[in-house]
Amino acid sequence: MSFPLSDLTASLRIAPGPIDLAALETDVAPGFDGDKKDGEQALLGLGPELADLQERLFADGKSGGRRSILLVLQGMDTSGKGGTLRSTVGLVDPQGVRITSFKAPTPEERSHDFLWRITKALPPVGLIGVFDRSHYEDVLIARVRSLAPPEEIERRYDAINAWEAELAAEGTTVIKCMLHISAAEQKERLLARLDDETKHWKYNPGDVDERELWPAYQEAYAIAIERTNTEVAPWHVVPADKKWYRNLAIGTLLHDALRSYDLGWPKADFDVEHERRRLLDESPL
Protein backbone atom coordinates (compact mmCIF):
# COMPACT_ATOMS: atom_id res chain seq x y z
CA MET A 1 0.00 0.00 0.00
CA SER A 2 1.34 3.44 -0.88
CA PHE A 3 0.37 6.74 0.69
CA PRO A 4 0.40 10.10 -1.13
CA LEU A 5 2.80 12.54 0.52
CA SER A 6 1.89 15.59 -1.53
CA ASP A 7 0.12 17.32 1.38
CA LEU A 8 2.74 16.58 4.01
CA THR A 9 5.10 19.44 3.18
CA ALA A 10 2.30 21.98 3.01
CA SER A 11 0.87 20.82 6.33
CA LEU A 12 4.15 21.49 8.12
CA ARG A 13 4.80 24.94 6.71
CA ILE A 14 4.04 27.72 9.17
CA ALA A 15 1.82 30.58 8.03
CA PRO A 16 3.14 34.13 8.42
CA GLY A 17 2.42 35.90 11.69
CA PRO A 18 2.48 35.00 15.38
CA ILE A 19 2.74 31.33 16.31
CA ASP A 20 1.44 29.52 19.38
CA LEU A 21 3.58 26.43 19.78
CA ALA A 22 1.44 25.19 22.65
CA ALA A 23 -1.47 24.93 20.21
CA LEU A 24 0.51 22.70 17.84
CA GLU A 25 0.29 19.04 18.82
CA THR A 26 3.51 17.07 19.06
CA ASP A 27 2.18 13.51 18.73
CA VAL A 28 0.25 13.80 15.46
CA ALA A 29 1.09 12.98 11.84
CA PRO A 30 -0.27 15.79 9.66
CA GLY A 31 -0.48 15.02 5.96
CA PHE A 32 -0.19 11.26 6.47
CA ASP A 33 -3.00 8.80 7.13
CA GLY A 34 -0.97 5.67 7.90
CA ASP A 35 0.45 4.21 11.09
CA LYS A 36 4.05 3.64 12.19
CA LYS A 37 4.60 0.64 9.91
CA ASP A 38 3.14 2.51 6.96
CA GLY A 39 5.31 5.54 7.72
CA GLU A 40 8.49 3.52 7.91
CA GLN A 41 7.64 1.82 4.61
CA ALA A 42 6.82 5.17 3.02
CA LEU A 43 10.22 6.55 4.01
CA LEU A 44 12.01 3.51 2.63
CA GLY A 45 9.96 3.91 -0.53
CA LEU A 46 11.30 7.44 -0.89
CA GLY A 47 14.87 6.19 -0.66
CA PRO A 48 15.63 5.25 -4.29
CA GLU A 49 14.20 8.45 -5.75
CA LEU A 50 15.76 10.56 -3.01
CA ALA A 51 19.17 9.05 -3.81
CA ASP A 52 18.63 9.59 -7.54
CA LEU A 53 17.63 13.23 -7.05
CA GLN A 54 20.60 13.84 -4.75
CA GLU A 55 22.98 12.39 -7.35
CA ARG A 56 21.48 14.66 -10.01
CA LEU A 57 22.10 17.64 -7.73
CA PHE A 58 25.69 16.52 -7.19
CA ALA A 59 26.23 16.06 -10.93
CA ASP A 60 24.71 19.47 -11.61
CA GLY A 61 27.14 21.05 -9.17
CA LYS A 62 30.06 19.38 -10.95
CA SER A 63 28.81 20.76 -14.27
CA GLY A 64 28.47 24.45 -13.51
CA GLY A 65 25.21 24.41 -11.56
CA ARG A 66 24.57 26.82 -8.68
CA ARG A 67 22.09 24.87 -6.59
CA SER A 68 22.51 23.45 -3.11
CA ILE A 69 20.29 22.61 -0.17
CA LEU A 70 20.68 23.67 3.44
CA LEU A 71 18.63 21.66 5.94
CA VAL A 72 18.45 23.40 9.32
CA LEU A 73 17.41 21.18 12.24
CA GLN A 74 16.48 22.85 15.50
CA GLY A 75 14.76 21.40 18.54
CA MET A 76 14.94 20.82 22.25
CA ASP A 77 17.27 18.11 23.54
CA THR A 78 16.13 14.56 22.60
CA SER A 79 13.89 15.89 19.80
CA GLY A 80 15.83 13.62 17.46
CA LYS A 81 18.20 15.63 15.29
CA GLY A 82 20.74 12.79 15.20
CA GLY A 83 18.13 10.12 14.63
CA THR A 84 16.65 12.12 11.80
CA LEU A 85 20.01 12.32 10.09
CA ARG A 86 20.58 8.57 10.30
CA SER A 87 17.12 7.74 8.98
CA THR A 88 16.77 10.33 6.20
CA VAL A 89 20.10 11.77 5.11
CA GLY A 90 21.43 8.23 5.48
CA LEU A 91 19.37 7.28 2.44
CA VAL A 92 21.62 9.26 0.07
CA ASP A 93 25.28 9.08 -0.93
CA PRO A 94 27.36 10.52 1.95
CA GLN A 95 29.72 12.10 -0.59
CA GLY A 96 26.93 14.52 -1.44
CA VAL A 97 26.23 15.58 2.14
CA ARG A 98 28.01 17.88 4.56
CA ILE A 99 26.85 17.77 8.19
CA THR A 100 27.85 20.42 10.71
CA SER A 101 27.00 20.24 14.39
CA PHE A 102 27.35 23.60 16.11
CA LYS A 103 28.49 23.77 19.71
CA ALA A 104 29.30 26.76 21.89
CA PRO A 105 31.41 29.22 19.86
CA THR A 106 35.17 29.22 20.32
CA PRO A 107 37.04 32.39 21.34
CA GLU A 108 37.96 32.95 17.67
CA GLU A 109 34.35 32.56 16.60
CA ARG A 110 33.17 34.95 19.30
CA SER A 111 35.57 37.56 17.94
CA HIS A 112 33.51 37.67 14.72
CA ASP A 113 29.88 38.35 13.93
CA PHE A 114 27.65 35.39 14.87
CA LEU A 115 27.09 34.47 11.21
CA TRP A 116 30.81 34.18 10.46
CA ARG A 117 31.20 30.58 11.57
CA ILE A 118 27.85 29.66 10.01
CA THR A 119 28.85 31.03 6.62
CA LYS A 120 32.09 29.03 6.73
CA ALA A 121 30.06 25.83 7.09
CA LEU A 122 27.73 26.37 4.14
CA PRO A 123 27.54 23.49 1.64
CA PRO A 124 29.29 23.92 -1.73
CA VAL A 125 27.17 23.86 -4.87
CA GLY A 126 25.72 20.44 -5.59
CA LEU A 127 25.67 19.32 -1.97
CA ILE A 128 23.10 18.92 0.75
CA GLY A 129 24.26 20.72 3.86
CA VAL A 130 22.78 19.86 7.24
CA PHE A 131 23.04 22.04 10.32
CA ASP A 132 22.51 20.16 13.59
CA ARG A 133 21.64 23.30 15.52
CA SER A 134 22.55 26.48 13.70
CA HIS A 135 22.65 30.26 13.69
CA TYR A 136 19.29 30.11 15.46
CA GLU A 137 21.05 29.20 18.69
CA ASP A 138 22.17 32.84 18.68
CA VAL A 139 18.57 33.98 19.11
CA LEU A 140 17.39 31.00 21.19
CA ILE A 141 19.79 30.09 23.98
CA ALA A 142 21.30 33.55 23.66
CA ARG A 143 17.88 35.03 24.44
CA VAL A 144 16.98 32.55 27.20
CA ARG A 145 20.37 32.70 28.91
CA SER A 146 20.93 36.43 28.24
CA LEU A 147 24.17 35.72 26.40
CA ALA A 148 23.77 38.89 24.34
CA PRO A 149 22.11 42.26 24.99
CA PRO A 150 18.43 42.54 23.95
CA GLU A 151 19.25 45.04 21.21
CA GLU A 152 21.80 42.61 19.73
CA ILE A 153 19.24 39.79 19.73
CA GLU A 154 16.84 42.09 17.88
CA ARG A 155 19.50 42.93 15.31
CA ARG A 156 20.16 39.26 14.68
CA TYR A 157 16.65 38.50 13.46
CA ASP A 158 17.02 40.98 10.61
CA ALA A 159 20.57 39.82 9.94
CA ILE A 160 19.36 36.23 9.60
CA ASN A 161 16.62 37.23 7.17
CA ALA A 162 19.03 39.17 4.99
CA TRP A 163 21.60 36.36 5.08
CA GLU A 164 19.07 33.67 4.17
CA ALA A 165 17.64 35.83 1.37
CA GLU A 166 21.13 36.14 -0.07
CA LEU A 167 21.58 32.38 0.09
CA ALA A 168 18.31 31.85 -1.76
CA ALA A 169 19.29 34.37 -4.43
CA GLU A 170 22.56 32.51 -4.96
CA GLY A 171 20.79 29.17 -5.49
CA THR A 172 20.57 27.59 -2.04
CA THR A 173 17.23 26.19 -0.90
CA VAL A 174 16.93 26.66 2.85
CA ILE A 175 14.72 24.10 4.64
CA LYS A 176 14.20 25.16 8.25
CA CYS A 177 12.68 22.64 10.65
CA MET A 178 11.82 22.82 14.31
CA LEU A 179 11.46 19.31 15.71
CA HIS A 180 8.55 19.94 18.07
CA ILE A 181 8.65 17.61 21.05
CA SER A 182 6.55 17.76 24.22
CA ALA A 183 8.06 18.16 27.67
CA ALA A 184 6.47 14.84 28.70
CA GLU A 185 8.04 12.99 25.76
CA GLN A 186 11.43 14.54 26.46
CA LYS A 187 11.20 13.33 30.06
CA GLU A 188 10.47 9.78 28.90
CA ARG A 189 13.42 9.83 26.51
CA LEU A 190 15.78 11.13 29.17
CA LEU A 191 14.59 8.45 31.60
CA ALA A 192 15.07 5.81 28.91
CA ARG A 193 18.69 6.88 28.57
CA LEU A 194 19.21 6.46 32.30
CA ASP A 195 17.61 3.03 32.19
CA ASP A 196 19.96 1.78 29.46
CA GLU A 197 23.66 1.73 30.28
CA THR A 198 24.48 1.74 26.57
CA LYS A 199 22.81 5.15 26.39
CA HIS A 200 24.46 6.77 29.39
CA TRP A 201 27.00 8.43 27.12
CA LYS A 202 24.12 10.33 25.51
CA TYR A 203 22.79 11.64 28.82
CA ASN A 204 23.77 15.13 29.84
CA PRO A 205 22.79 16.34 33.33
CA GLY A 206 22.63 19.83 31.84
CA ASP A 207 19.57 18.77 29.87
CA VAL A 208 17.60 18.69 33.12
CA ASP A 209 18.75 22.22 33.88
CA GLU A 210 17.51 23.33 30.47
CA ARG A 211 14.14 21.64 31.11
CA GLU A 212 13.57 24.10 33.94
CA LEU A 213 13.63 26.83 31.28
CA TRP A 214 11.15 25.05 28.99
CA PRO A 215 8.60 27.94 28.86
CA ALA A 216 11.34 30.44 28.08
CA TYR A 217 12.66 28.27 25.26
CA GLN A 218 9.17 27.82 23.80
CA GLU A 219 8.74 31.59 23.83
CA ALA A 220 12.15 32.09 22.22
CA TYR A 221 11.30 29.58 19.48
CA ALA A 222 7.95 31.23 18.82
CA ILE A 223 9.54 34.65 18.47
CA ALA A 224 12.36 33.37 16.26
CA ILE A 225 9.97 31.51 13.96
CA GLU A 226 7.66 34.50 13.65
CA ARG A 227 10.49 36.94 12.98
CA THR A 228 12.35 34.77 10.44
CA ASN A 229 9.52 32.95 8.66
CA THR A 230 10.02 34.37 5.18
CA GLU A 231 8.82 33.43 1.72
CA VAL A 232 12.31 32.40 0.58
CA ALA A 233 13.17 30.56 3.82
CA PRO A 234 9.96 29.42 5.53
CA TRP A 235 9.76 27.51 8.77
CA HIS A 236 8.34 24.01 9.19
CA VAL A 237 7.26 22.76 12.60
CA VAL A 238 7.54 18.98 12.64
CA PRO A 239 5.69 17.02 15.35
CA ALA A 240 8.49 14.93 16.85
CA ASP A 241 6.95 12.73 19.54
CA LYS A 242 6.46 10.05 16.87
CA LYS A 243 9.97 9.32 15.67
CA TRP A 244 8.77 7.54 12.54
CA TYR A 245 6.70 10.54 11.49
CA ARG A 246 9.51 12.98 12.23
CA ASN A 247 11.82 10.99 9.94
CA LEU A 248 9.21 10.71 7.19
CA ALA A 249 8.51 14.43 7.36
CA ILE A 250 12.16 15.44 6.97
CA GLY A 251 12.67 12.89 4.21
CA THR A 252 9.66 14.27 2.36
CA LEU A 253 10.81 17.87 2.74
CA LEU A 254 14.19 16.94 1.27
CA HIS A 255 12.57 14.95 -1.53
CA ASP A 256 10.21 17.78 -2.46
CA ALA A 257 13.01 20.36 -2.50
CA LEU A 258 15.20 18.20 -4.73
CA ARG A 259 12.34 17.34 -7.05
CA SER A 260 11.47 21.02 -7.47
CA TYR A 261 14.79 21.53 -9.29
CA ASP A 262 13.60 19.25 -12.11
CA LEU A 263 17.20 18.34 -12.90
CA GLY A 264 18.23 16.17 -15.80
CA TRP A 265 21.65 14.64 -16.23
CA PRO A 266 24.40 16.97 -17.48
CA LYS A 267 25.23 16.61 -21.16
CA ALA A 268 28.67 15.29 -22.04
CA ASP A 269 31.19 17.99 -22.96
CA PHE A 270 33.13 15.52 -25.10
CA ASP A 271 32.47 13.36 -28.16
CA VAL A 272 30.93 10.21 -26.71
CA GLU A 273 31.36 8.12 -29.87
CA HIS A 274 34.95 9.21 -30.29
CA GLU A 275 35.75 8.13 -26.71
CA ARG A 276 33.95 4.84 -27.29
CA ARG A 277 36.08 4.14 -30.38
CA ARG A 278 39.25 4.99 -28.51
CA LEU A 279 38.47 2.42 -25.84
CA LEU A 280 37.36 -0.28 -28.31
CA ASP A 281 40.38 0.23 -30.54
CA GLU A 282 43.06 0.39 -27.88
CA SER A 283 45.75 -2.26 -27.73
CA PRO A 284 45.51 -4.88 -24.96
CA LEU A 285 47.18 -3.69 -21.76
Secondary structure, 3 states (H helix, E strand, C coil): CCCCCCCHHHHHECCCCCCCHHHCCCCCCCCCCCCHHHHHHHHHHHHHHHHHHHHHHHHHHHCCCCCEEEEEEEECCCCCHHHHHHHCHHHCCHHHEEEEECCCCCHHHHCCCCCHHHHHCCCCCCCEEEEECCHHHHCCHHHHCCCCCHHHHHHHHHHHHHHHHHHHHHCEEEEEEEEECCHHHHHHHHHHHHHCHHHHHHCCHHHHHHHCCHHHHHHHHHHHHHHHCCCCCCEEEEECCCHHHHHHHHHHHHHHHHHHCCCCCCCCCCCHHHHHHHHHHCCCC
